Amino acid sequence: EVVTLSLLMYPVLRSLALQLHSAVTGSYVSGTHSIAFINCLNEQIAKDIARAIMDKKLAAYVNILPKSSALYFWKGELEESTEILLLVKTRTSKIDELSNYVRSIHPFEIPEIISLPIDQGNPLYLKWIEESVPRD
């Protein structure tokens, strides 16, 4: 039980350690923020999901990229379609909440919701993300 509790506490403790390091040094800690990729069937769905994400303050910024072609396997068959891609800039600590929320409103049975940590970037932009997305 102690091991399980320790493992469950690790993300919380890591988050607190990152916040403390950032506050003390004034420097950006790699991975504090992330970019999430979310695929959408069309532009209207993309705009609706982007607005819903922003209304819930789950992101600082959402890009809606234009239509692109996609190839993928679905139920054993090769499919080809077009899609709109959202690039969502947010706190890494918000990715689980973002993913759960998007799955609850997305029309796809299994929407693409993946994220990558932001390693480095313009310090002023990263600080702006920090200020735009409320803490947990």
Secondary structure, 3 states (H helix, E strand, C coil): CHHHHHHHHHHHHHHHHHHHHHHHHCCCCCCCEEEEEEEECCHHHHHHHHHHHHHCCCCCEEEEEEEEEEEEEECCEEEEEEEEEEEEEEEHHHHHHHHHHHHHHCCCCCCCEEEEECCCCCHHHHHHHHHHCCCC
